Amino acid sequence: MRSLTPIIKNLLIINVLMFAATFVLGQRGIDLDKMLGLHFLLSHDFMPHQLVSYMFMHGSFMHLFLNMFALWMFGGIIEQTLGPKRFLIYYFVCGIGAGLCQELAQFIHYTTLDTFQALDASTGEMVNAVSVSTSRGEITAALQDYINSWNCVGASGSIYGVLLAFGMYYPNERMFIIPIPIPIKAKYFVIGYAVIEVMEMLTQPGDGVGHVAHLGGMLFGLILILLWRRWDNRRKSGTVYVTFDSYNRGY
């Protein structure tokens, strides 16, 4: 069994404990998702700390399992490649970047919003196509309730950043992906994931999945890796720079 690196081990423990705490405290009327999930920046429930805390919240056991499995599969290798300190910085930059991209997407949606659903106090049912009849600077109670429901949770932004790093540092590593019958190189695996996310973002914008956040995690991961690459190249001027292919050969 693959041994756990220190940062990965602690991230797995924290995520599992937070999921358990969400369930246990939920039975006592304490909604951690509401407090720690990432809300839209114009909603009353938004707090700056949510840009970090949302990464440790998950909506279901399967959501948690898939993210933690991917973190276990690829995170240890990237932690060993970058070192614990850089990996931890990378993980949080990808997660926070994903959250910022999600906020931007929600803000664009908000500025183009014409109608929305609202709760009818008399019937207790959702009413479709409520008109946004107020100015953007004076949000009605119904509109506030609606945007308060925009809540993003999960480590997926950071996980997608880790997948991107694996594809960049080990581009020619061959992987078996079910149900593909032949091994594919990591770089094609990562590119394929990104393409799928773009397609789903464009064709299924209301499916409840943070496609923009996933792509945002990859984007911020790419920027950080390229910055580190340039910085290391300058620091090691006069020496041979360790390229992505060099990492791959040494793995």
C-alpha positions in Angstrom: 0.0 0.0 0.0 1.3 3.5 -0.9 2.6 5.2 2.2 1.1 8.6 3.2 3.2 11.7 3.1 2.8 14.1 6.1 0.7 16.8 4.4 -1.5 14.3 2.6 -2.1 12.4 5.8 -3.2 15.5 7.7 -5.4 16.7 4.9 -7.2 13.4 4.7 -7.7 13.4 8.5 -9.0 16.9 8.6 -11.4 16.4 5.7 -12.8 13.2 7.3 -13.2 14.8 10.7 -15.0 17.8 9.2 -17.4 15.6 7.3 -18.1 13.6 10.6 -18.5 16.9 12.5 -21.0 18.2 9.9 -23.1 15.1 10.3 -23.0 15.0 14.1 -23.6 18.7 14.6 -26.3 18.7 12.0 -28.2 16.4 14.2 -28.1 19.1 16.9 -29.2 21.9 14.6 -25.8 23.3 13.8 -25.3 23.8 10.1 -21.5 23.8 9.4 -22.2 24.0 5.6 -23.9 27.3 6.1 -21.1 28.6 8.3 -18.1 27.2 6.5 -19.3 26.7 2.9 -18.4 29.4 0.4 -21.4 31.7 -0.1 -21.8 34.4 -2.8 -20.0 37.5 -1.8 -23.1 39.7 -1.8 -25.1 37.4 0.4 -25.5 37.9 4.1 -23.9 34.5 4.8 -20.7 35.3 3.1 -17.5 35.6 5.3 -13.9 35.9 4.0 -12.8 32.8 5.9 -15.1 30.7 3.8 -12.5 31.0 0.9 -10.4 28.6 3.0 -12.9 26.7 5.1 -15.1 25.5 2.1 -12.2 23.3 1.0 -12.8 21.0 4.0 -16.5 20.7 3.6 -18.3 18.1 1.4 -21.9 17.6 0.4 -22.0 13.8 0.6 -19.9 10.7 1.4 -19.3 10.0 -2.3 -18.2 13.6 -2.8 -15.7 13.2 0.1 -14.6 9.7 -1.1 -13.8 10.7 -4.7 -11.9 13.8 -3.7 -9.9 12.1 -1.0 -9.2 9.1 -3.2 -7.7 11.4 -5.9 -5.7 13.3 -3.2 -4.3 10.0 -2.0 -3.6 8.7 -5.5 -1.8 11.8 -6.8 -1.1 14.1 -3.9 1.7 12.2 -2.3 3.8 12.2 -5.5 3.3 15.9 -5.9 4.2 16.5 -2.3 7.4 14.6 -2.7 8.1 16.5 -5.9 7.5 20.0 -4.5 8.3 19.4 -0.9 5.8 19.7 2.0 6.0 23.5 2.3 5.5 24.2 -1.4 2.8 21.5 -1.7 0.8 23.0 1.1 1.1 26.5 -0.5 0.1 25.0 -3.8 -2.9 23.2 -2.4 -4.3 26.3 -0.8 -3.6 28.6 -3.7 -5.5 26.2 -6.0 -8.4 26.0 -3.5 -8.6 29.7 -2.9 -8.2 30.4 -6.6 -11.0 28.0 -7.4 -13.2 29.8 -4.9 -12.4 33.2 -6.4 -13.3 31.9 -9.9 -16.6 30.5 -8.5 -17.3 33.9 -6.9 -16.6 35.6 -10.2 -18.9 33.3 -12.1 -21.7 33.8 -9.6 -21.3 37.6 -9.8 -21.6 37.5 -13.6 -24.7 35.4 -13.2 -26.1 37.8 -10.6 -25.6 40.8 -12.8 -27.4 39.2 -15.7 -30.2 37.8 -13.5 -33.7 38.7 -14.6 -35.9 36.2 -12.7 -35.3 33.7 -9.9 -37.2 31.2 -7.6 -38.5 32.3 -4.3 -40.4 30.8 -1.4 -44.1 31.6 -1.1 -44.7 32.3 2.6 -48.4 31.5 2.3 -47.9 28.1 0.7 -44.4 27.1 1.6 -43.6 26.3 -2.0 -41.1 27.6 -4.5 -42.5 30.1 -6.9 -40.9 30.3 -10.4 -39.8 33.4 -12.3 -39.9 36.0 -9.6 -38.9 39.3 -11.3 -35.7 41.1 -10.2 -37.5 44.5 -10.0 -35.1 46.3 -7.6 -31.8 48.0 -8.2 -28.6 45.9 -7.7 -27.6 48.2 -4.8 -30.9 47.5 -2.9 -31.4 43.7 -2.7 -34.9 42.6 -1.8 -35.5 40.0 1.0 -36.6 37.4 -1.6 -33.5 38.0 -3.7 -31.2 37.8 -0.7 -32.7 34.5 0.3 -32.1 33.3 -3.3 -28.4 34.2 -3.4 -27.9 32.9 0.1 -28.6 29.5 -1.3 -25.5 29.7 -3.5 -23.1 27.6 -1.4 -20.0 26.0 -2.7 -18.3 23.1 -0.8 -15.5 20.6 -1.5 -11.8 20.2 -2.1 -12.3 19.7 -5.8 -10.6 22.9 -6.8 -7.4 21.9 -5.0 -7.7 18.3 -6.3 -7.9 19.5 -9.9 -4.8 21.6 -9.2 -3.1 18.4 -8.0 -4.1 16.6 -11.1 -2.7 19.4 -13.2 0.6 19.3 -11.4 0.8 15.5 -11.9 0.3 16.0 -15.6 2.9 18.7 -15.8 5.6 17.0 -13.7 5.0 13.5 -15.0 3.5 14.0 -18.4 4.5 10.7 -19.9 3.5 8.5 -16.9 1.1 5.9 -18.2 -2.3 5.5 -16.4 -5.1 3.0 -16.7 -8.4 4.8 -16.6 -11.7 2.8 -16.5 -13.3 2.1 -19.0 -10.5 3.0 -21.4 -8.9 -0.4 -22.3 -5.4 1.0 -23.0 -3.1 3.1 -20.8 -2.9 6.8 -21.6 -0.3 9.3 -20.7 -0.9 11.6 -17.8 -0.8 14.8 -19.9 -3.6 13.5 -22.1 -5.6 12.5 -19.0 -5.3 16.0 -17.5 -6.2 17.6 -20.9 -9.2 15.3 -21.2 -10.4 16.2 -17.8 -10.1 19.9 -18.5 -12.0 19.6 -21.8 -14.8 17.6 -20.1 -15.1 20.4 -17.5 -15.3 23.1 -20.2 -17.9 21.2 -22.1 -20.0 20.5 -19.0 -19.7 24.1 -17.9 -21.0 25.3 -21.2 -23.8 22.7 -21.7 -24.9 22.1 -18.1 -24.5 25.3 -16.2 -27.2 24.5 -13.7 -26.2 21.0 -12.8 -25.0 21.9 -9.3 -21.4 21.1 -10.0 -18.7 23.8 -9.6 -17.1 23.4 -13.1 -15.8 26.9 -13.0 -14.2 26.2 -9.6 -12.6 23.0 -11.0 -11.1 24.9 -13.9 -10.1 27.7 -11.6 -8.1 25.3 -9.5 -6.2 24.1 -12.6 -5.7 27.7 -13.8 -4.2 28.9 -10.5 -2.1 25.7 -10.3 -0.7 26.3 -13.7 0.2 29.9 -12.9 1.9 29.0 -9.7 3.9 26.2 -11.3 5.1 28.4 -14.1 6.0 31.2 -11.6 8.0 28.7 -9.5 9.7 27.3 -12.6 10.8 30.8 -13.6 11.9 31.7 -10.1 13.9 28.5 -9.7 15.5 29.0 -13.1 16.7 32.5 -12.0 18.0 31.2 -8.7 19.9 28.4 -10.4 21.4 30.6 -13.1 24.6 28.9 -14.3 23.3 25.5 -13.4 21.1 23.0 -15.2 17.4 23.7 -14.6 15.4 20.7 -13.6 12.6 20.4 -16.2 9.3 18.6 -16.0 10.8 15.8 -18.2 13.7 15.5 -15.8 11.2 14.9 -12.9 9.5 12.3 -15.0 12.7 10.4 -15.7 13.6 10.5 -12.0 10.2 9.2 -10.9 
